[in-house]
């Protein structure tokens, strides 16, 4: 009965997807225009005249992997500072505010030089310098108009004002009525061309609190940070996007401005635009405003290649929290020829209630509340991890999670997946692509992402060709290559009670049944 239902679902998806997929790439190309300005900024525009609105997605090819040494969290700070305004927005008097901000930096540099002294620090002098810095901040604060950038956007019909930072990129987005295109161009070009690091240290405190809430106060947050620091030794993914606490206490607005100057250049950004937009109207406006940005070469990315792992690595967190199991295996970047094969493995293991991990751990054995396996952890621009995780139900252990997951991994390595599983993966992937084309916001993001990562937005559709070529033999081959004991890192939260604290010399490995 269950097999019959799965086949029926596959037939239904095919019925929905095939008519849409039959539209070849050429039909989409007629809607898309691409413009690269002389300064290197690339704009990908998808014309969709159904409603008089548009969405944009600006992707900056710099995430926390680009954080300088001792300045982790700086890429994330850029996301926060981008909403603080410009010389024209967010201030009552920029002519007076600018020198006031310079005094803040001078005072902070003096305070920080004393604070970081390892020998000979003068506590009285440090207190005086801190007070001088705080006074300078107060003096600069009186010029600030809070949240004015967002108010300008929203008062002209803008919605969805947002941004995010991950390991691979930082992105900015919102939607507006089409008749506000020139205002959008003025606002976005201005904040990329004339950033003002106002309220920097106030916002730095917000990020420090964010770290306390999301990492320091959450067992899974602490586990993931330590897990990634153990799995990666050279690769920049070993550093947290939020930043280490000591770095958040030390980097300055001057450091942020230097980071912005290096990475927020037109050649390192792509803008996706989708909506009721005429390229003959849009591109002259884009060139008029964004063409003023500096003509700076795309920054070179020095990158340390992670050495092959040759032993199991383990992280165990003793905590009163719910137990949690996590393991990861190193795999190549998204540019690997087998990238679509990893997607197939993830889909078969974890996509929905018919997936292998759900059926085995959650439905049949009833030992886990949730279980999944996925690629792209914590990013995919560089070599990264294929990860598995599971949350045991009460009365069950992380050791059981490990054994049950390894049973499913071993099946992938020794047995071919079924024809139905492989076909469902391919059908779902095509359906997901079509669904992704439905909304302006998601499509703008996809266009910017593929243009950035591959240099051609068309890879959004060409990916389906790679998916179609995945075979059962590919899945078995890749599983045997990657899911090896010596390539595995394990992270565990073991529930600790007052009576279960380990004594001296106690084992800290994965608990056994």
N, C-alpha and C positions, 0 to 999 in steps of 0.2 A: 504493500500500500504506500509506504514511504517512498520507495523508488519510483512508483507511478506518479506520485505528487511532484517529485523533483523533476521528472521528465516533462510533466505538464507545465511546470514553472519555466523550464527552459524554452519550451515551445512558445509560451506567452511572451517571454522577453524577445525571442527572435522575431515574433510577429510585430512587436513594437519597434525594434531597432532596425531591422533590415531595410524598410522603406527609407528611413532617415539616412542610414549608412550608405545607401545606394547613391546619395548625392556625392559625387566625387569632389576631390579637393578643389578642382577648378571652379565649382559653383561657389565655394566659400571665398576663393581668391577674388572673385568679382566684388565682394563686399569689403575687402580689406585693402587699406592703403598704408604704406610705410614711408616715413620720412626721417632721414638722418640729417641733423643740422651740421653745419661746418664745425661746430664745437664738439661733436660726437654724440649729442643727445639723440636717442632713437624714440620715435613715437609710432605706435601701431594703432591704427584706427579701424574699428569695425562699424560700418554704417548700419544702423537699425532704426528705421524711421517710424516704428509702430507707436511710440509715445514721445512727447516733446521733452525728454529728459536724457541725461547721459551720466555715466559713471567713469571714474578714472582710477587707476592703480599705478602708483609710482614705485618701482622696485629699485632700491639702491643695493648694488652688489657688494654689500659689506654688512656682516653680522658680527656676532661675538667672537667668531673665529679670527676676526681681524683686530680684536682688542690688543693693544700693545702690552708688553710685559709689564707687570705691576699696575696695570690700569684696566683690569677686567671689569666689565660692566659699562664701559664707556660707549660702546655701540648702542646699548639699551638707553643710555642717557640721551643720546641724540633723538630718539623717539620722543622722550619727554620734553626736550627743549624745543622741538619743532612747533609746539603749540603755544609758545611764549610770545610769539609775535615778531615784529620786524622794527626797523627804525620808525615806521609810520603807524604801526598797529601795536597796541599794548603799552603805550607810554603817553604821559601828559606833556613831556618835554624831553625829546631825545637829546637835544643839544646839551642839556644839563645832566641827563641820565648817563650819557656815554662817559664823561670824566668820572662820574660817581662810581660806575662799574669798574673803571680802571683802578680807582683807589681801593675797591674791594679786592682786586687781584693782588695789588701791591701788599696790602695788609695780610692777605692770606698767605702769600709767599713767605713773608717774614715769620708768621705764626707756624707754618708747616716746617720751615727750616729748623726751628727750635723744637718742635714736637717730635720730629723723627730722629733727633740726636740720640745715639745709643750710649754715648758717654758725655758727661758734663752738662746735662740738661739743667736749666735753672727754672725751678717751678714758679718762682715769683715773676720772672720775665715771661714765661710761657703764659701765665694768667693775664698779664698786661697785654701781650700781643693778641691773645684771644679776644679780649675786651675791645681792642682797637679794631680787630676784624669785624666783630659783631656790630660795632658802632658804624663802620663803613657800610655794612649790609643794610642796616636800618636807614641810613641816609639815601641809599640807592632805591630802597623799597618804596619810598614816598612818591616815586614817579610812575609806578606800575599801575596799569589798568588790567585787573585780572580777567582772564578768559575772553579778551576782546577778539582774538582771532576766530575762535569758535562762534562767537556771537555774530560776527560779520557773515560767516558762512551760513549759519542757520537763518539769519534774518533775510537772506536772499534765496531761501528755499532749499538750502543744502541739508542733506540728511546722511546719517551713517558716518559722521566724522570720526575717523579712527586711524590707528597705526599699530604695527607690531614689530617686534624684533625677535629673530631666532638666531641659530648658529650661522646661517648662511646668508641672510639678507635682512634689511630693514625696509618696511613698506608703509605707504601712506595712501589713504583712500577716502572718498565720500562721493555722493551723487548730488547733481544739481539740475535745475531746469535748463534746457538747451539754450535759452536766451541769455543765460548768465555765463556763457563760455568765456567771454573776455575777462569778466571778473575773476573766474577761476584761474585763468592764465596769469593775471596780474598777481593774485594771491600766492599761487604756488611758485612762480618764478621768483617772487620777492623773498619768500622764506627760504628758498634754496640759494639765493644770491646774497642776501643780507641777514644772516641769522644773528640774533642777539641772545647772548647767554644770560638773560635776566633771571633772577630768582634761582640761580643755578644751585646754590648750596641748600636752599630750602627744598628744591626738588631732589637733590641728592639724599636728603634726609627721608623723603618720601620713598625713594628706592631702597634705602637701608631698612625701612619699616616693611617694605614689600618683601625683602629678603627674609626678615625675621618671621613674617607670616607664612611665606610659601616654602621656605627651606628649613630654617632653624627650628620652627615650631611644628613642623610636619614630619613625622617619621619617614614617609615615602620620599619627601623632598630631600632629607638628609641622606637616605639610602641611595637615591639616584645620583646625587652629587658625588658621593664616595665611589659608587659603582663606575661612573664614567671616568673618574680620576684614576681608577684601577685598570679599567679596560684599555684606556688610551694613555700612553706615556709621552709620545712625541707629537702626535696629531693634535691640532688645536681644539678638538672636541673634548679634551680633558678638562677644560675650564668652563665654569658655569656662565650662562648668559646673564644672569642677574649680577654676577660679580662676586668676588670674595669680600668678606666684611672689611678687611684691612685696606683693600684697594678703594672701596667705597668711602672710606674715611680719609683718603689722601688725595685722589686726583682732583684737578682744579678746572675751573671754567676755561683757563688758558689751554690746558690739555685737551679739553673738549673742542675748542676752536681749532686746534691743530689737527685733531682727528677729522673734523668736518672738512677742513681745507684739503686734506689728503684724499678722502673717500667720496665726499659729496660734490663730485665734478660731473659734468654732463656725459662724458664718455663712460662713466661708471653707473649710469642710470638709464632705465627704460620706462616709458609711460605707455600704459594701455588705456585707450579711450574707446568706449562703446556706447552707442545711443544714436539719437536723432541728430547726426552731425554730418555736414557736407565737407569732405576733405578740401575742396576748393576754398571754403571759408575758413576752416580750422587751421590749416597749415600756415597761411600767412600770419594769423594771430599767434600761433605757437612760435613761429620764427621771430616775430617782433618782440615777444616777451622773453622767451627762453633763449633766444639767440644772444642775449646780453650776458649770459653766464660765461665764465672764463673758458678758453680753449686749452684745457689741460689734458695730457695723455692719461689714459686709464692706468691706475696704479698697478705696479707689478706686485704679484702676491708671492712672497717667499713662503715655501710650504715644506715642512718636514714630513717625510714619509714614515708612517708607523712601521716599525720592524715587525716581522712575523712573530706571533705569539707562540711560545713553545711549552706552555704549561697551563694548567687550570689556575685561574685566579679567583679568589673568593673575598667577599665582603659580608660580614655578619653584624647586624645592628641589634643589640639587645634593647628592647623597649616594651613598655606596657601596652603598646598598640597592637592592632590586629596583625596576625602573621601575613607575610607577603613574600612571594617568590619571583625572582627575576633572573634571567640568564641571557647572554648575548654572544654572538659569534661575528668575528670580523668578516666584512665583505667589501668588495671594491666600490667605487663611487657610482653615481648614476650614469656615467659614461661607459660603464662596463657593457660589453656585448650581451651579457646574460642578465641585464637589468630587468627585462620583462619576465624572465624565469623566476626571479625572486618575487616579483609581484604575483605570479601564479601560485607559488608556494604559500605566500601570505593569504591569498584569497581562499585556497583550498583548506587551509588550517583554521581560518578565523572569520570568514565572511558569512555571518548569519547563523541561524539555528541549525542549518544543515552542515555546517563546517565541522571538521574532524575534532578540533579541540573542544568545541561546545558539546558535541554529541558524547565524547568520551568522558571528559572530566565533569561537566555540568549536568548533562541529562542522564547518562547511563550509570556512571559510577557515583554521581552525586557527592563528590568530594570537594568541589570548588564552586564558589559563587560566580566566578568569571575566569576565563582563560583565553589567551590569544597569542598569536605570533605575528610579527610585522617587521617590515624593513624600514630603512630610513631613520634609524635612531642613533644619535639625536638630530642629525641632519643628513643630507645626501650629496652635498657638493663634493665632499672628500670621502675617502674610505670610511665606512661607518659600521654599524652593527645590524644584524638581523636578531631581533630580541623576542623572547618569550616571557610571559608573566602569568601568574595565577594567584588568586586569593582563596585560601582554604576555607571551607565551611567549618563551623565549630566542631571540634572533635577530630579534625584532620590536620596534618602537618605539612610543612614545606617540603619535607622529604618525600611525602606522597606526591606532591605536585611535580617535583623533579622527576620521579620515576615515571609518572603518567605521561609527562611531556616527552620524555626520552623514548617511550614506547611509540609515540606518534612520529617522532623524528626517525626512528629505526625503520618504520614502515615506509617512509619516503625514500630511504636509502636502499631498501631491499625489495620493495614491491612497486610496480607501476601504479600510478593513480588511474582512476577509471576514466573511460571516455566521457561519461556524463560530467564528472568533476572538471575535466579540462575544458569541455564545451561551455559549462556554466561560467567558468572564469572568463572565457573570451566574450561570451554574450554579455555578462555583467559589466565588463570593462567598456564595451561599446555603448551600453545603456548609460553608464556613468558619464561618458563623454557627451552624449546627447543631452542628458539632464544638465550638464555643466554649461551648455550653450544657452540655456533658457533665460538666465538672469544676466543683466548687464554687469553687475558687480563681479560675479564669479568669472565671467568671460574676460573682463578687463584684466583680472588677476592672471588668468591662464595665458593670455597673449603676452603680458609682460614677463611672466615666468619663462615661457619657452623661448622668447626672443632673447632673454638674458642668458639662459643656460645653454642654448644651442646656436644662438645667432640667427635663428629663423623661427618665426611663430608657427610655420607649417609643421614643425615636429609634433605639435599638439595632435595632428591627424596622422602623421607618419608613424607615431607610436603604435597605432592599431596594426600596422603591418608587422611590427616586431612581435606584437601579441599573437597574431595569427600564426606565426612561425614557431611558437613554443610547442615542443613535443613532450610526450611522457618520458622519453629517454633523457631530455634536457633536465627535467625536474629531478630525476633520479641521479643524474651526473652531478648537478650542482649541489644537491643535498649531501652527497658523499664527499665532495670537495670541501664544503664549508662547515658542516656540522660535525666537527672533530673535537674530541676531548681537549686536545692541546690548544684549541682555538676558542675555548669557552671561558667566559667570566661569569661568576655567579654572585648574586646579591640577595640577601635574606634578611627579613625582619623576624626575629624570634621573640615571641611574646614573653616578657619578663615580669614576674611577680616578686613580691618581697621574699617569698620562700624559694624562688628559683634562680636567684642571682648566682652566677657561676663562681666557684671558688678558684683559688690560684691553680693554674695549670689545666683548668677545664677546657675541653675542646670547644672551639667556636665555629666548627664547620656546619654543614647543612644537617639539621636534625634528622634522625632516622626514625622509621616506624617502630 
